[in-house]
Amino acid sequence: MIGRLNHVAIAVKDLAAATAVYRDALGAQVTAPLPQPEHGVTVVFITLPNTKIELLEPMGESSPIAKFLEKSPDGGIHHVCYEVDDILAARDKLKAQGARVLGDGTPKIGAHGKPVLFLHPKDFCGTLVELEQA
C-alpha cells in the first residue's frame, strides 16, 4: 500500500535558525517558509536526492507542534510521511484493520497541495505516520 518515503518531519522552535543549520552548515537546498495555518505550522523543505526533510515550527501555542516541543524542548523527529496512490482507499483499509486515523478521518490539504492524513503513533511502533496521496 505505501509508496516511497516522501519526507521526515522535524519539529523546531526556531525555523530560521534550523534553516540556517541545514543551508549553511550542510549546504542543503532549502525552500522559503510556507505557512500552513490549517495545520498550525510554518514549514520549510530541505531537498535531498532521494527524499525531503520538513522543518516544522509552531504557529502559536495551540499548534500540535507547540505541544510536541513542550515534551521535547530541543525538538526532534515528529513524523514520517509515506506516499499512497489512493488516500481514501488506504484510510478505509487501515481503519478496517483497526488503525486509528487522527482527527475526523477527512483528508486535509498538506504543504505539497495534496491530501494528507495522520495515523496514531500507538498503532505504528510509536511513530506518527502521515499519508500523502501521490
Z-matrix of the N, CA and C atoms (Angstrom, degrees):
N
C 1 1.447
C 2 1.529 1 110.91
N 3 1.350 2 117.29 1 -46.48
C 4 1.468 3 117.22 2 -176.70
C 5 1.521 4 110.55 3 -80.44
N 6 1.302 5 113.09 4 147.95
C 7 1.453 6 120.78 5 177.30
C 8 1.514 7 109.88 6 -101.72
N 9 1.306 8 115.33 7 -140.58
C 10 1.458 9 119.32 8 -175.57
C 11 1.526 10 112.12 9 -74.67
N 12 1.319 11 114.90 10 159.83
C 13 1.454 12 121.48 11 173.68
C 14 1.520 13 107.21 12 -71.16
N 15 1.328 14 116.85 13 118.12
C 16 1.454 15 120.59 14 -178.97
C 17 1.523 16 110.61 15 -81.58
N 18 1.354 17 116.39 16 -47.97
C 19 1.460 18 119.74 17 178.47
C 20 1.522 19 111.15 18 -164.22
N 21 1.328 20 113.84 19 162.70
C 22 1.460 21 123.13 20 169.72
C 23 1.517 22 105.03 21 -113.52
N 24 1.336 23 116.63 22 129.04
C 25 1.464 24 121.24 23 -176.63
C 26 1.525 25 110.45 24 -102.19
N 27 1.320 26 115.51 25 134.47
C 28 1.456 27 122.67 26 179.86
C 29 1.526 28 108.43 27 -120.15
N 30 1.332 29 116.24 28 123.98
C 31 1.461 30 121.09 29 177.36
C 32 1.529 31 109.27 30 -80.03
N 33 1.328 32 116.29 31 135.19
C 34 1.468 33 121.90 32 -179.60
C 35 1.527 34 109.36 33 -136.01
N 36 1.321 35 115.50 34 151.51
C 37 1.469 36 120.43 35 175.86
C 38 1.514 37 111.74 36 -80.74
N 39 1.332 38 116.59 37 -35.53
C 40 1.464 39 122.10 38 -173.53
C 41 1.526 40 108.21 39 -127.79
N 42 1.319 41 116.07 40 100.43
C 43 1.455 42 121.76 41 -175.70
C 44 1.531 43 111.87 42 -62.64
N 45 1.314 44 117.41 43 -40.60
C 46 1.471 45 120.45 44 -179.35
C 47 1.527 46 110.91 45 -63.28
N 48 1.323 47 117.34 46 -43.53
C 49 1.466 48 120.72 47 179.71
C 50 1.523 49 110.99 48 -66.89
N 51 1.323 50 117.43 49 -42.05
C 52 1.460 51 120.78 50 179.58
C 53 1.524 52 110.56 51 -66.12
N 54 1.333 53 116.59 52 -39.69
C 55 1.455 54 120.82 53 177.60
C 56 1.521 55 110.39 54 -60.83
N 57 1.313 56 116.48 55 -43.18
C 58 1.469 57 121.26 56 179.84
C 59 1.524 58 111.21 57 -61.38
N 60 1.323 59 117.67 58 -39.18
C 61 1.468 60 120.55 59 178.66
C 62 1.520 61 109.92 60 -59.63
N 63 1.323 62 116.56 61 -50.13
C 64 1.461 63 119.76 62 -178.14
C 65 1.531 64 112.27 63 -67.99
N 66 1.328 65 116.85 64 -40.67
C 67 1.465 66 120.87 65 -177.53
C 68 1.523 67 111.07 66 -74.14
N 69 1.341 68 117.00 67 -50.52
C 70 1.463 69 120.82 68 -171.01
C 71 1.528 70 112.69 69 -84.51
N 72 1.311 71 117.46 70 -45.32
C 73 1.469 72 119.95 71 -177.57
C 74 1.523 73 112.29 72 -78.75
N 75 1.337 74 116.50 73 -38.21
C 76 1.466 75 119.87 74 -175.69
C 77 1.530 76 113.67 75 -103.68
N 78 1.328 77 117.32 76 -8.59
C 79 1.451 78 120.63 77 178.71
C 80 1.520 79 114.06 78 70.32
N 81 1.322 80 116.79 79 26.45
C 82 1.465 81 121.12 80 -176.60
C 83 1.524 82 111.67 81 -79.90
N 84 1.326 83 114.64 82 153.80
C 85 1.458 84 122.76 83 173.62
C 86 1.529 85 107.01 84 -83.84
N 87 1.328 86 117.90 85 122.83
C 88 1.457 87 123.00 86 -172.70
C 89 1.526 88 109.78 87 -124.46
N 90 1.351 89 116.16 88 136.78
C 91 1.461 90 120.01 89 177.63
C 92 1.529 91 110.31 90 -80.77
N 93 1.308 92 115.69 91 168.82
C 94 1.463 93 121.03 92 172.73
C 95 1.525 94 108.72 93 -71.10
N 96 1.329 95 118.01 94 153.97
C 97 1.466 96 120.67 95 176.77
C 98 1.531 97 110.93 96 -59.53
N 99 1.318 98 115.22 97 140.41
C 100 1.453 99 121.93 98 -178.62
C 101 1.531 100 108.88 99 -127.32
N 102 1.343 101 118.17 100 106.35
C 103 1.462 102 120.26 101 177.72
C 104 1.530 103 110.73 102 -66.32
N 105 1.318 104 115.64 103 136.63
C 106 1.461 105 122.75 104 177.72
C 107 1.536 106 108.24 105 -127.78
N 108 1.341 107 117.67 106 73.26
C 109 1.465 108 120.28 107 -174.18
C 110 1.531 109 113.81 108 -58.01
N 111 1.337 110 117.46 109 -32.32
C 112 1.466 111 119.84 110 -179.69
C 113 1.534 112 111.56 111 -63.86
N 114 1.332 113 115.77 112 -26.06
C 115 1.462 114 121.18 113 179.63
C 116 1.526 115 112.26 114 -104.28
N 117 1.341 116 117.51 115 -5.28
C 118 1.461 117 121.56 116 177.22
C 119 1.515 118 114.04 117 74.99
N 120 1.342 119 117.38 118 27.99
C 121 1.459 120 120.67 119 -177.50
C 122 1.527 121 111.30 120 -142.14
N 123 1.316 122 114.23 121 161.20
C 124 1.454 123 122.37 122 164.62
C 125 1.520 124 105.44 123 -114.22
N 126 1.331 125 116.67 124 135.81
C 127 1.462 126 120.06 125 -175.03
C 128 1.520 127 111.56 126 -122.91
N 129 1.312 128 114.29 127 154.91
C 130 1.457 129 123.87 128 170.55
C 131 1.514 130 105.20 129 -133.13
N 132 1.323 131 117.17 130 138.60
C 133 1.458 132 121.09 131 176.78
C 134 1.520 133 110.43 132 -108.58
N 135 1.305 134 115.12 133 136.62
C 136 1.453 135 123.66 134 175.70
C 137 1.519 136 105.96 135 -107.49
N 138 1.312 137 115.88 136 119.40
C 139 1.462 138 120.88 137 -176.52
C 140 1.528 139 109.98 138 -87.60
N 141 1.329 140 114.55 139 125.52
C 142 1.458 141 121.93 140 175.56
C 143 1.528 142 107.67 141 -115.61
N 144 1.319 143 118.60 142 164.23
C 145 1.467 144 119.46 143 -179.11
C 146 1.534 145 114.22 144 -59.80
N 147 1.342 146 117.69 145 -30.35
C 148 1.459 147 119.94 146 -174.25
C 149 1.525 148 115.19 147 -117.39
N 150 1.327 149 118.46 148 -5.94
C 151 1.464 150 121.79 149 179.73
C 152 1.523 151 108.79 150 -169.44
N 153 1.324 152 116.97 151 -162.35
C 154 1.459 153 122.21 152 177.53
C 155 1.527 154 109.24 153 -135.16
N 156 1.311 155 115.14 154 157.69
C 157 1.457 156 122.90 155 167.91
C 158 1.523 157 105.37 156 -112.14
N 159 1.325 158 116.71 157 134.18
C 160 1.463 159 121.48 158 177.72
C 161 1.523 160 107.44 159 -111.22
N 162 1.320 161 116.19 160 123.13
C 163 1.459 162 121.03 161 173.48
C 164 1.520 163 107.39 162 -95.38
N 165 1.337 164 116.18 163 130.58
C 166 1.466 165 122.43 164 -176.36
C 167 1.518 166 110.22 165 -117.31
N 168 1.312 167 116.77 166 125.21
C 169 1.462 168 121.75 167 174.10
C 170 1.522 169 107.77 168 -116.68
N 171 1.335 170 118.42 169 135.14
C 172 1.465 171 119.66 170 -179.07
C 173 1.524 172 112.41 171 -67.37
N 174 1.342 173 114.28 172 147.21
C 175 1.467 174 121.43 173 171.81
C 176 1.530 175 105.78 174 -105.45
N 177 1.299 176 116.27 175 85.39
C 178 1.460 177 119.94 176 178.74
C 179 1.518 178 112.97 177 91.26
N 180 1.316 179 114.21 178 170.30
C 181 1.467 180 121.72 179 -174.39
C 182 1.517 181 113.84 180 -73.41
N 183 1.325 182 118.67 181 -19.09
C 184 1.464 183 120.90 182 -179.14
C 185 1.533 184 112.32 183 -87.90
N 186 1.324 185 116.81 184 -2.15
C 187 1.462 186 121.32 185 179.39
C 188 1.532 187 110.61 186 -65.62
N 189 1.336 188 117.49 187 140.89
C 190 1.464 189 119.60 188 174.63
C 191 1.533 190 111.78 189 -58.33
N 192 1.325 191 117.03 190 -28.60
C 193 1.468 192 120.30 191 179.19
C 194 1.523 193 110.52 192 -72.48
N 195 1.332 194 117.86 193 -33.79
C 196 1.471 195 120.41 194 175.42
C 197 1.522 196 109.74 195 -61.73
N 198 1.313 197 116.71 196 -41.12
C 199 1.470 198 120.84 197 178.21
C 200 1.526 199 110.70 198 -65.07
N 201 1.328 200 116.87 199 -40.63
C 202 1.461 201 121.18 200 177.07
C 203 1.525 202 110.27 201 -61.26
N 204 1.347 203 116.78 202 -43.90
C 205 1.462 204 120.74 203 -178.23
C 206 1.525 205 112.64 204 -69.99
N 207 1.328 206 118.28 205 -23.42
C 208 1.467 207 120.19 206 173.31
C 209 1.525 208 110.07 207 -63.04
N 210 1.328 209 115.75 208 -39.58
C 211 1.470 210 121.32 209 -179.40
C 212 1.528 211 111.94 210 -81.24
N 213 1.333 212 116.43 211 -30.40
C 214 1.469 213 122.45 212 -178.91
C 215 1.521 214 108.54 213 -130.17
N 216 1.342 215 117.47 214 78.79
C 217 1.464 216 121.14 215 -171.88
C 218 1.529 217 115.28 216 -59.08
N 219 1.317 218 117.87 217 -24.63
C 220 1.463 219 120.32 218 178.57
C 221 1.521 220 112.35 219 -85.68
N 222 1.330 221 117.14 220 -1.47
C 223 1.452 222 121.34 221 -177.15
C 224 1.515 223 110.60 222 85.13
N 225 1.311 224 115.86 223 -168.72
C 226 1.457 225 119.96 224 178.76
C 227 1.509 226 111.31 225 149.82
N 228 1.331 227 114.94 226 -177.70
C 229 1.459 228 120.02 227 -178.84
C 230 1.526 229 108.95 228 -65.41
N 231 1.318 230 115.70 229 126.36
C 232 1.455 231 122.31 230 -177.80
C 233 1.529 232 111.83 231 -99.48
N 234 1.345 233 117.35 232 -46.11
C 235 1.462 234 120.58 233 179.65
C 236 1.523 235 111.35 234 -159.51
N 237 1.322 236 114.45 235 166.65
C 238 1.463 237 121.18 236 171.40
C 239 1.522 238 107.29 237 -116.87
N 240 1.315 239 116.42 238 146.59
C 241 1.460 240 121.37 239 -178.06
C 242 1.517 241 109.85 240 -120.11
N 243 1.335 242 115.12 241 124.97
C 244 1.459 243 121.85 242 177.00
C 245 1.520 244 109.16 243 -112.15
N 246 1.316 245 115.81 244 145.96
C 247 1.456 246 121.03 245 176.31
C 248 1.524 247 110.20 246 -85.59
N 249 1.333 248 116.00 247 144.29
C 250 1.463 249 123.15 248 172.78
C 251 1.525 250 107.53 249 -132.14
N 252 1.330 251 115.81 250 150.74
C 253 1.463 252 119.57 251 -179.69
C 254 1.526 253 112.54 252 -71.62
N 255 1.327 254 116.80 253 -37.87
C 256 1.464 255 122.13 254 -176.23
C 257 1.528 256 107.99 255 -136.84
N 258 1.316 257 116.11 256 102.94
C 259 1.469 258 120.16 257 -173.08
C 260 1.527 259 112.55 258 -65.62
N 261 1.325 260 117.84 259 -34.98
C 262 1.467 261 119.98 260 179.64
C 263 1.525 262 111.04 261 -70.19
N 264 1.321 263 117.62 262 -40.79
C 265 1.467 264 120.82 263 177.35
C 266 1.525 265 110.02 264 -65.50
N 267 1.339 266 117.05 265 -40.17
C 268 1.466 267 120.80 266 178.46
C 269 1.527 268 110.01 267 -64.17
N 270 1.333 269 116.66 268 -45.02
C 271 1.470 270 120.92 269 178.03
C 272 1.519 271 110.93 270 -57.85
N 273 1.321 272 116.64 271 -49.02
C 274 1.466 273 120.46 272 -176.31
C 275 1.522 274 111.40 273 -64.15
N 276 1.317 275 117.42 274 -40.60
C 277 1.465 276 120.97 275 179.29
C 278 1.527 277 110.57 276 -65.23
N 279 1.334 278 116.24 277 -44.81
C 280 1.464 279 120.28 278 -179.60
C 281 1.531 280 111.34 279 -64.51
N 282 1.330 281 116.74 280 -43.44
C 283 1.469 282 120.17 281 178.43
C 284 1.524 283 110.64 282 -62.22
N 285 1.330 284 117.52 283 -39.47
C 286 1.468 285 121.39 284 178.69
C 287 1.530 286 110.96 285 -63.82
N 288 1.332 287 116.48 286 -26.68
C 289 1.461 288 121.20 287 178.58
C 290 1.526 289 112.22 288 -89.66
N 291 1.346 290 116.85 289 1.03
C 292 1.455 291 120.95 290 176.42
C 293 1.512 292 115.70 291 98.72
N 294 1.327 293 118.70 292 1.22
C 295 1.466 294 120.79 293 178.04
C 296 1.526 295 109.73 294 -72.33
N 297 1.320 296 115.65 295 146.58
C 298 1.464 297 121.19 296 179.14
C 299 1.524 298 110.38 297 -99.19
N 300 1.317 299 115.18 298 127.79
C 301 1.462 300 122.47 299 174.81
C 302 1.521 301 106.47 300 -95.23
N 303 1.319 302 117.10 301 131.04
C 304 1.467 303 120.44 302 -179.22
C 305 1.522 304 110.42 303 -75.11
N 306 1.317 305 115.10 304 154.21
C 307 1.457 306 120.71 305 -177.98
C 308 1.516 307 109.78 306 75.39
N 309 1.329 308 115.38 307 -151.88
C 310 1.471 309 118.96 308 -177.58
C 311 1.528 310 113.09 309 -91.32
N 312 1.346 311 116.84 310 3.73
C 313 1.456 312 120.21 311 177.88
C 314 1.517 313 114.28 312 89.01
N 315 1.320 314 116.30 313 -3.51
C 316 1.467 315 120.37 314 178.55
C 317 1.522 316 108.64 315 -88.67
N 318 1.330 317 117.68 316 126.32
C 319 1.471 318 119.08 317 178.48
C 320 1.527 319 111.26 318 -60.49
N 321 1.335 320 115.10 319 144.38
C 322 1.459 321 122.53 320 172.43
C 323 1.520 322 107.49 321 -110.34
N 324 1.307 323 116.01 322 160.69
C 325 1.452 324 119.90 323 176.74
C 326 1.526 325 108.21 324 -81.74
N 327 1.337 326 115.60 325 126.69
C 328 1.459 327 121.66 326 -178.39
C 329 1.518 328 112.37 327 -91.98
N 330 1.324 329 115.31 328 -171.57
C 331 1.462 330 122.12 329 -175.49
C 332 1.521 331 113.59 330 -65.28
N 333 1.333 332 117.67 331 -20.95
C 334 1.464 333 120.50 332 178.14
C 335 1.529 334 111.84 333 -92.91
N 336 1.341 335 116.80 334 6.03
C 337 1.458 336 120.53 335 -179.83
C 338 1.520 337 113.76 336 77.90
N 339 1.319 338 116.89 337 17.48
C 340 1.462 339 122.07 338 -178.63
C 341 1.520 340 109.65 339 -120.45
N 342 1.344 341 118.05 340 156.37
C 343 1.461 342 121.02 341 179.53
C 344 1.535 343 111.77 342 -65.09
N 345 1.350 344 115.38 343 138.83
C 346 1.465 345 121.84 344 178.34
C 347 1.523 346 110.16 345 -134.57
N 348 1.324 347 114.91 346 154.74
C 349 1.466 348 124.26 347 173.10
C 350 1.516 349 107.93 348 -138.81
N 351 1.333 350 116.32 349 154.97
C 352 1.459 351 120.66 350 174.99
C 353 1.526 352 109.26 351 -117.40
N 354 1.333 353 115.33 352 143.06
C 355 1.458 354 122.76 353 -179.20
C 356 1.521 355 109.52 354 -112.47
N 357 1.327 356 115.75 355 142.32
C 358 1.458 357 121.65 356 -175.02
C 359 1.523 358 111.75 357 -60.17
N 360 1.347 359 117.29 358 130.94
C 361 1.464 360 120.26 359 -178.07
C 362 1.529 361 114.32 360 -61.42
N 363 1.317 362 117.68 361 -28.71
C 364 1.472 363 119.43 362 -179.56
C 365 1.526 364 111.88 363 -67.00
N 366 1.325 365 116.84 364 -18.53
C 367 1.465 366 120.48 365 178.79
C 368 1.530 367 112.44 366 -92.46
N 369 1.351 368 117.30 367 -5.81
C 370 1.459 369 121.14 368 -175.00
C 371 1.531 370 111.25 369 -136.00
N 372 1.327 371 114.59 370 56.67
C 373 1.478 372 122.03 371 172.48
C 374 1.523 373 112.25 372 57.85
N 375 1.331 374 117.70 373 34.18
C 376 1.461 375 121.40 374 177.66
C 377 1.518 376 114.39 375 80.56
N 378 1.324 377 118.29 376 11.02
C 379 1.451 378 121.94 377 -177.49
C 380 1.526 379 111.03 378 -113.99
N 381 1.322 380 116.47 379 126.60
C 382 1.460 381 120.27 380 172.94
C 383 1.519 382 107.54 381 -69.26
N 384 1.326 383 116.75 382 127.01
C 385 1.463 384 122.17 383 -177.72
C 386 1.518 385 109.52 384 -114.67
N 387 1.315 386 115.83 385 130.44
C 388 1.450 387 122.50 386 172.93
C 389 1.529 388 107.24 387 -105.51
N 390 1.305 389 116.66 388 135.29
C 391 1.464 390 121.96 389 172.07
C 392 1.519 391 107.20 390 -107.89
N 393 1.327 392 115.79 391 134.30
C 394 1.462 393 121.24 392 177.88
C 395 1.519 394 108.63 393 -125.84
N 396 1.313 395 116.43 394 130.88
C 397 1.465 396 119.36 395 178.16
C 398 1.525 397 109.41 396 -68.16
N 399 1.310 398 116.20 397 128.10
C 400 1.477 399 121.38 398 -177.55
C 401 1.513 400 111.08 399 -75.28
